[in-house]
Amino acid sequence: MKKNILSFMLIGILVLSSLAGCTSSKVPPKDNTVPESGTSSNGNPLIKNTDEVIISLATELQTLDTFAMQNIVTNECISNVYDTFLNVAEDGTIIPNVAESWEWVEGENKYRFVIKKGIKFHDGTELKASDAVFTFNLMMTEYKAFQAATASQIKEVKLVDDYTVDVYLNNPSSNFLYICAINVKMYSEKAYNETNKYKDTIVSCGPYKFVSYDPTTGVVLEAFEDYHGDIKPKIKRAIFKIIPDANTQVVALETGELNLSRDFPMASVKSIKENENLDFFSHPCGMVNFLMFNQRDNTIEPLKNKKVRQAINYCLDKEFMIQVAEEGMAVPARSVANQGMFGYSENIPYYEYNVEKAKELMKEAGYENGFEFDALITRDGKGKKVAEIALENLKEIGIKTTVQVVENNAFIDSLKNGDFVMASTHLNLNSDGDNALDVISKRGSVPFAGIQDEWIEEQNLLQKRELDPEKRFKILESILIRTSEEAYMAPIYYPQKSYAITKGLKINGYDKFVGVQLKYLEWEK
């Protein structure tokens, strides 16, 4: 039995690189203090208050409760408030955070975690092992449907003392520590029970604390002076302003009413770069854009046919979609698993743009004259642009439908409930292939496609228990190959994550799975 602070090296870490001319991820500067003055000396007239940063939100939040959250927009905001049980270093190593050390007790099939002393929640109370037990138990009970990837691995959680907790697993797990660094966000047992289960507020231990939320205007956060992490927040106040229209976000940037736009139109990149008071920042991310097919029992008959699904994959003009939706700042996708993800390889079949091949497959499937279905659903923005091109691509092989733009939360509900035929959507994935199984497997945390493939389910269980990296890679690769061969989905492209910002706002780092986080932001002085 080995006792010390173990580092669990993730395999197949995404290679991080920034676009030419863009700021790259780097170690945060040594000065971690919150600035005292609210003025800037860099001369940019758009900088009105360096104690504050205003960031765009494309829509209202789905929830304040991170364990029930399945929305990238929401995650980019509330991830600044919650803190994770463990952390992932830039090189992919699992490192301490709330848990300062751990050991694997092989004979008992458990991890023993030691909690860092002195961590404070935003209400001033100390975080203890009982809160960790409470957090794990929430994931296993109330949020089991949302947190299946975590809950399915845990057999039992026991409190040892004020700063020690034992987590018993059902089986040895190849990625449990990674899950603790990505999925396990700290909840205060006392606050959760006193605040209507985080429906109206959040009390965690992240670098920023929750102040207010208005679904018509946005979110206000304040720097948490007692934050325990090494990277302290430098900007005192953050406002996430709801501006649904992308063009309006650009206008708000140009007038200083906004300092960071996440959803600006890609067509505005040139004008943003030419504006001496604005800047541009991009970084690699774990996102993939794709068409999701309903594979549940209530789906339409043609989508039950593999050749029809393959035909749809062949008819999609991915390069044109990239140019229209991303101004060329993306690469075509061959899988819902992202490039660099552990388990991803070039052996996964790729569907090139080939309309004639698609028509042949439609004929072989018995749908030479095509078919109709109600609507291809999507959210506004880039998803809509992809859907509109897909609509024309589908017409070329005889498939007739319409594009229906759905409000964000209603869109997610439609996916969850299976109230769709086809959807233009996206996922933000991490660097382990197991995360792709969250959407592929019916036991995953977002199994909205409803894929029913028992071979995949069997292989998924095997990869979760396989501790030999080479064997596990092969299992994951085989699952991804089968998913592509069966054309259960239609992967489209892997985008860069890009931001338009006020010049003078420094971005000192980023989380490739969440994006830019507040603790990495500071104003030039």
HUFEN-V866441 format. One record per pair of residues at least 24 apart in sequence whose C-alpha atoms are under 8 Angstrom apart, sorted by sequence separation. I is the first residue (numbers start at 1). J is the second residue. D is the distance in Angstrom with one decimal. If there is no record, write none. Layout:
{{I J D} {I J D}}
This chain:
{{133 157 6.2} {217 241 6.0} {218 242 5.1} {254 278 7.6} {133 158 6.8} {207 232 6.8} {208 233 7.5} {217 242 5.3} {253 278 7.8} {376 401 6.8} {378 403 7.3} {380 405 6.0} {133 159 6.6} {150 176 7.6} {207 233 6.2} {216 242 7.1} {373 399 8.0} {375 401 5.4} {376 402 6.0} {377 403 5.9} {378 404 6.3} {379 405 5.2} {380 406 7.3} {434 460 8.0} {370 397 6.5} {371 398 6.5} {372 399 5.7} {373 400 6.6} {374 401 5.7} {375 402 4.8} {376 403 4.9} {377 404 4.8} {378 405 5.0} {379 406 5.2} {380 407 7.6} {370 398 4.0} {371 399 5.1} {372 400 4.7} {373 401 5.4} {374 402 6.7} {375 403 5.5} {376 404 6.0} {377 405 5.9} {378 406 5.9} {379 407 6.2} {130 159 6.4} {150 179 6.7} {369 398 5.9} {370 399 5.0} {371 400 6.3} {372 401 5.8} {375 404 5.9} {377 406 6.7} {379 408 6.0} {129 159 6.7} {149 179 7.9} {368 398 7.6} {370 400 7.6} {416 446 7.8} {418 448 6.7} {434 464 7.6} {416 447 8.0} {417 448 7.7} {418 449 7.6} {129 161 7.0} {130 162 6.8} {133 165 6.9} {379 411 6.8} {416 448 5.4} {418 450 8.0} {129 162 5.2} {132 165 7.4} {150 183 7.4} {378 411 7.1} {415 448 5.5} {128 162 5.7} {129 163 4.8} {377 411 7.7} {415 449 7.6} {128 163 5.8} {129 164 5.7} {130 165 7.9} {318 353 7.3} {362 397 7.5} {129 165 5.9} {147 183 7.9} {317 353 5.5} {314 351 5.4} {316 353 6.0} {387 424 5.8} {451 488 7.1} {313 351 6.0} {314 352 5.9} {315 353 5.7} {359 397 5.6} {386 424 6.9} {314 353 5.2} {315 354 5.9} {358 397 6.9} {313 353 8.0} {314 354 5.3} {315 355 4.9} {384 424 7.4} {314 355 6.4} {355 396 7.4} {383 424 5.6} {355 397 7.3} {383 425 6.0} {434 476 7.5} {314 357 6.9} {315 358 5.8} {377 420 7.1} {383 426 7.9} {433 476 6.4} {440 483 7.8} {314 358 5.4} {376 420 7.8} {288 333 7.5} {313 358 7.9} {375 420 7.8} {376 421 6.9} {377 422 6.5} {378 423 5.8} {379 424 7.8} {117 163 7.2} {290 336 7.3} {311 357 7.2} {312 358 6.8} {375 421 7.2} {376 422 5.1} {377 423 4.8} {378 424 5.1} {379 425 7.6} {116 163 7.2} {289 336 7.9} {311 358 4.1} {374 421 7.8} {375 422 7.3} {376 423 5.4} {377 424 6.4} {378 425 6.5} {115 163 4.8} {136 184 7.5} {288 336 6.2} {310 358 7.3} {311 359 6.9} {373 421 7.4} {376 424 7.1} {114 163 5.7} {115 164 6.0} {135 184 7.6} {288 337 7.6} {114 164 4.6} {115 165 7.9} {135 185 7.5} {288 338 6.7} {311 361 5.6} {113 164 5.7} {114 165 6.7} {135 186 6.2} {287 338 7.2} {310 361 7.4} {311 362 6.2} {112 164 7.1} {113 165 5.4} {135 187 5.6} {286 338 6.3} {112 165 5.9} {113 166 6.3} {134 187 7.5} {135 188 7.8} {308 361 6.6} {112 166 4.5} {113 167 7.9} {132 186 6.9} {134 188 7.9} {135 189 7.7} {307 361 5.5} {308 362 5.7} {111 166 5.8} {112 167 6.4} {131 186 7.5} {132 187 7.6} {134 189 6.1} {307 362 6.7} {110 166 6.5} {111 167 5.3} {131 187 6.5} {326 382 7.6} {110 167 5.4} {111 168 6.5} {131 188 5.6} {307 364 7.4} {308 365 6.4} {325 382 5.2} {110 168 4.1} {131 189 5.6} {307 365 5.8} {325 383 7.9} {109 168 5.9} {110 169 5.8} {130 189 7.9} {266 325 7.0} {308 367 8.0} {108 168 7.6} {109 169 5.9} {266 326 5.7} {267 327 6.6} {305 365 7.1} {325 385 5.9} {109 170 7.6} {127 188 7.3} {266 327 5.6} {324 385 7.1} {325 386 6.6} {109 171 7.0} {109 172 6.6} {321 385 7.5} {321 386 5.7} {121 188 7.2} {321 389 6.7} {302 371 7.9} {67 139 7.2} {317 389 7.8} {300 373 7.9} {317 390 7.7} {316 390 6.2} {68 143 6.6} {67 143 6.3} {317 393 7.1} {69 146 7.9} {316 393 5.8} {13 91 7.3} {68 146 6.0} {315 393 5.8} {316 394 7.6} {13 92 6.0} {67 146 6.7} {315 394 6.8} {67 147 6.8} {123 203 6.8} {11 92 7.9} {122 203 5.6} {315 396 7.8} {10 92 5.5} {121 203 6.5} {122 204 5.9} {312 394 7.0} {315 397 7.4} {9 92 6.3} {10 93 6.0} {94 177 7.1} {121 204 5.3} {122 205 5.8} {430 513 5.9} {9 93 4.6} {10 94 7.5} {94 178 6.7} {121 205 4.5} {429 513 6.5} {8 93 5.8} {9 94 6.4} {120 205 6.2} {428 513 6.4} {7 93 6.1} {8 94 5.2} {119 205 7.5} {428 514 7.8} {7 94 5.4} {8 95 7.9} {94 181 7.2} {122 209 6.2} {7 95 6.1} {6 95 8.0} {341 430 7.4} {342 431 6.2} {343 432 7.4} {344 433 7.1} {88 178 7.6} {341 431 4.5} {342 432 4.9} {343 433 5.3} {5 96 7.9} {86 177 7.6} {338 429 7.4} {340 431 7.0} {341 432 5.3} {342 433 5.1} {337 429 7.6} {341 433 5.8} {87 180 8.0} {88 181 6.2} {338 431 7.8} {86 180 5.7} {87 181 4.7} {88 182 7.9} {289 383 8.0} {5 100 7.4} {6 101 7.1} {85 180 5.8} {86 181 4.2} {87 182 7.4} {5 101 4.7} {6 102 6.6} {84 180 7.2} {85 181 5.9} {86 182 7.8} {337 433 6.6} {4 101 6.7} {5 102 5.9} {6 103 7.0} {84 181 5.8} {4 102 6.8} {5 103 7.4} {84 182 6.9} {86 184 8.0} {3 102 7.5} {4 103 6.7} {84 183 7.4} {85 184 5.7} {337 436 5.4} {3 103 5.6} {84 184 5.6} {85 185 6.1} {336 436 6.6} {2 103 6.5} {84 185 4.4} {85 186 6.5} {1 103 7.9} {2 104 7.2} {83 185 5.4} {84 186 6.0} {122 224 7.1} {1 104 7.2} {82 185 6.0} {83 186 5.8} {1 105 6.3} {82 186 6.4} {1 106 7.2} {82 187 8.0} {120 226 6.8} {120 227 7.2} {119 227 7.6} {120 228 7.4} {119 228 5.8} {67 185 7.9} {66 185 7.6} {298 418 7.8} {81 202 7.5} {82 203 7.9} {83 204 6.8} {300 421 7.1} {81 203 7.9} {82 204 5.2} {83 205 5.6} {296 418 7.3} {299 421 6.3} {81 204 6.4} {82 205 6.0} {83 206 4.5} {81 205 6.8} {82 206 4.7} {83 207 7.8} {294 418 6.9} {81 206 4.6} {82 207 8.0} {80 206 6.1} {81 207 6.3} {294 420 6.6} {79 206 8.0} {80 207 6.2} {81 208 5.0} {294 421 5.2} {80 208 5.7} {81 209 5.4} {293 421 6.2} {294 422 6.1} {80 209 7.9} {81 210 6.6} {293 422 4.7} {343 472 7.9} {348 477 7.6} {292 422 5.6} {293 423 6.8} {343 473 4.8} {291 422 6.7} {292 423 5.1} {342 473 6.6} {343 474 6.9} {65 197 7.9} {97 229 7.4} {291 423 5.5} {292 424 6.5} {343 475 7.7} {344 476 7.7} {345 477 6.8} {348 480 6.6} {349 481 6.5} {65 198 5.7} {291 424 4.7} {292 425 7.0} {343 476 4.8} {344 477 5.9} {348 481 4.7} {64 198 6.4} {65 199 6.7} {290 424 6.1} {291 425 6.2} {342 476 7.9} {343 477 4.6} {347 481 7.1} {350 484 7.7} {64 199 6.1} {246 381 7.7} {289 424 7.6} {290 425 5.8} {349 484 6.0} {63 199 7.3} {64 200 7.2} {289 425 5.9} {290 426 5.9} {344 480 7.3} {348 484 6.7} {349 485 6.6} {64 201 6.8} {65 202 7.5} {289 426 4.2} {343 480 7.7} {64 202 6.7} {288 426 5.5} {289 427 6.7} {287 426 6.8} {288 427 5.5} {287 427 5.4} {288 428 6.5} {286 427 8.0} {287 428 4.1} {288 429 7.7} {286 428 5.2} {287 429 5.8} {285 428 7.7} {286 429 4.7} {337 480 7.5} {286 430 5.7} {286 431 7.3} {335 480 7.1} {335 484 6.7} {334 484 7.7} {296 449 6.9} {336 489 7.9} {61 215 7.0} {294 448 7.7} {295 449 5.5} {296 450 4.8} {60 215 5.2} {294 449 4.9} {295 450 5.0} {296 451 6.7} {335 490 7.9} {336 491 5.7} {60 216 7.1} {293 449 6.0} {294 450 6.5} {295 451 5.2} {296 452 7.5} {335 491 5.4} {338 494 7.1} {292 449 6.3} {294 451 7.9} {295 452 7.2} {334 491 6.0} {60 218 7.0} {333 491 5.5} {334 492 7.4} {333 492 5.1} {334 493 7.9} {332 492 5.8} {333 493 4.3} {57 218 7.4} {332 493 4.2} {333 494 5.9} {331 493 5.4} {332 494 6.3} {77 240 7.4} {330 493 6.3} {331 494 5.4} {330 494 5.4} {331 495 6.6} {330 495 4.1} {329 495 6.3} {330 496 5.8} {329 496 6.1} {10 178 7.8} {8 177 7.3} {326 495 7.2} {322 493 7.1} {313 487 7.2} {318 492 5.7} {310 485 8.0} {318 493 6.9} {310 486 7.4} {316 492 8.0} {309 486 7.7} {310 487 5.4} {313 490 5.4} {309 487 5.5} {312 490 7.5} {313 491 7.9} {309 488 6.9} {306 486 5.9} {309 489 7.6} {306 487 6.6} {53 235 7.1} {60 242 6.6} {306 488 7.9} {52 235 6.0} {55 238 7.5} {57 240 5.9} {59 242 5.8} {51 235 5.3} {52 236 6.1} {53 237 6.6} {54 238 6.0} {55 239 6.1} {56 240 5.5} {57 241 5.5} {58 242 5.9} {59 243 7.0} {50 235 7.1} {51 236 5.2} {52 237 4.7} {53 238 5.0} {54 239 4.7} {55 240 4.7} {56 241 5.0} {57 242 4.5} {58 243 5.5} {59 244 5.6} {51 237 6.2} {52 238 5.7} {53 239 6.3} {54 240 5.9} {55 241 6.0} {56 242 6.0} {57 243 5.9} {58 244 4.4} {52 239 7.5} {54 241 6.7} {56 243 6.3} {57 244 7.1} {58 245 7.3} {58 246 7.9} {56 249 7.2} {295 488 7.7} {293 488 6.8} {292 488 7.9} {293 489 5.8} {292 489 5.2} {293 490 7.9} {34 232 7.5} {291 489 6.0} {292 490 6.6} {32 231 6.3} {33 232 6.6} {34 233 6.2} {35 234 6.0} {290 489 7.2} {291 490 4.9} {32 232 5.2} {33 233 7.3} {34 234 4.1} {35 235 6.8} {290 490 5.5} {291 491 6.4} {32 233 7.0} {33 234 5.9} {34 235 6.1} {35 236 7.6} {290 491 4.3} {291 492 7.4} {32 234 6.5} {34 236 6.6} {56 258 7.0} {289 491 6.4} {290 492 4.9} {28 231 7.2} {54 257 7.4} {55 258 6.1} {288 491 7.4} {289 492 5.5} {290 493 7.1} {54 258 5.1} {55 259 5.9} {56 260 6.3} {288 492 7.4} {289 493 5.4} {53 258 7.9} {54 259 5.2} {55 260 4.8} {56 261 5.1} {57 262 7.5} {58 263 6.7} {288 493 5.9} {289 494 6.4} {53 259 6.2} {54 260 6.6} {55 261 6.1} {56 262 6.2} {288 494 4.7} {289 495 7.7} {53 260 8.0} {55 262 7.8} {56 263 7.5} {287 494 6.0} {288 495 6.8} {46 254 7.6} {48 256 7.4} {286 494 7.8} {287 495 6.5} {46 255 6.6} {47 256 6.6} {46 256 4.5} {285 495 7.4} {284 495 7.7} {285 496 6.1} {284 496 5.1} {285 497 6.0} {283 496 5.9} {284 497 6.1} {282 496 6.5} {283 497 5.4} {282 497 5.5} {283 498 6.6} {282 498 4.2} {281 498 5.6} {282 499 6.3} {280 498 7.4} {281 499 5.2} {280 499 5.9} {281 500 6.5} {280 500 4.8} {281 501 7.5} {279 500 6.0} {280 501 6.0} {278 500 7.2} {279 501 5.2} {278 501 5.7} {279 502 6.0} {278 502 4.6} {279 503 5.1} {277 502 6.3} {278 503 4.6} {277 503 5.3} {286 512 6.5} {287 513 7.7} {276 503 7.7} {285 512 4.7} {286 513 5.5} {272 500 7.1} {284 512 6.4} {285 513 5.8} {283 512 7.4} {285 515 7.4} {46 277 7.0} {45 277 7.8} {44 277 6.1} {264 499 7.7} {262 498 6.8} {263 499 7.6} {264 500 7.0} {262 499 5.1} {261 499 5.7} {262 500 6.9} {260 499 6.6} {261 500 5.2} {260 500 5.7} {261 501 6.4} {260 501 4.4} {259 501 5.4} {260 502 6.6} {259 502 5.0} {258 502 7.9} {256 502 7.7} {259 505 7.7} {253 501 7.3} {253 502 6.9} {22 280 6.9} {23 281 6.1} {22 281 5.4} {23 282 7.4} {24 283 7.3} {22 282 6.1} {19 282 6.3} {18 282 6.3} {19 283 6.7} {18 283 4.9} {17 283 6.8} {18 284 6.6} {16 283 7.7} {17 284 6.5} {16 284 6.3} {238 518 7.8} {235 518 7.9} {235 519 8.0} {233 518 7.0} {234 519 6.8} {233 519 4.6} {235 521 7.1} {232 519 6.3} {233 520 7.4} {234 521 6.9} {235 522 6.0} {231 519 6.6} {233 521 7.8} {234 522 5.7} {235 523 7.6} {149 438 7.1} {174 463 7.8} {175 464 7.2} {231 520 7.8} {174 464 5.9} {173 464 5.7} {174 465 6.1} {173 465 5.0} {174 466 6.2} {172 465 5.6} {173 466 7.2} {174 467 5.2} {149 443 8.0} {171 465 6.5} {172 466 7.9} {173 467 7.0} {148 443 6.9} {149 444 6.1} {172 467 7.7} {148 444 6.0} {149 445 6.1} {148 445 5.0} {147 445 5.7} {146 445 5.3} {145 445 6.7} {146 446 7.3} {208 518 8.0} {207 519 6.7} {14 339 7.4} {15 340 6.8} {14 340 4.7} {13 340 6.3} {14 341 6.3} {12 340 6.0} {13 341 6.6} {12 341 5.8} {13 342 7.1} {12 342 4.5} {11 342 6.1} {12 343 7.8} {70 412 7.9} {62 409 6.2} {59 408 7.2} {72 428 7.3} {14 431 6.1} {13 431 5.8} {12 431 7.0} {13 432 7.9} {12 432 7.4} {11 432 7.7} {10 432 7.9} {79 514 7.9} {80 517 6.5} {76 514 5.9} {79 517 7.9} {80 518 6.5} {75 514 7.1} {76 515 6.9} {80 519 7.8} {76 516 7.9} {76 517 7.4} {72 514 7.8} {47 502 7.4} {46 502 7.1} {47 504 7.8} {11 469 7.6} {44 503 7.2} {44 504 7.4} {42 504 7.0} {50 523 6.0} {29 508 7.7} {28 508 5.7} {27 508 7.2} {28 509 6.8} {26 508 6.1} {27 509 7.0} {42 524 6.9} {25 508 6.4} {26 509 5.5} {40 523 7.5} {41 524 7.7} {42 525 6.5} {23 507 7.5} {24 508 7.9} {25 509 4.4} {40 524 6.9} {41 525 5.5} {24 509 7.2} {25 510 6.2} {40 525 5.2} {39 525 7.8} {28 520 7.1}}
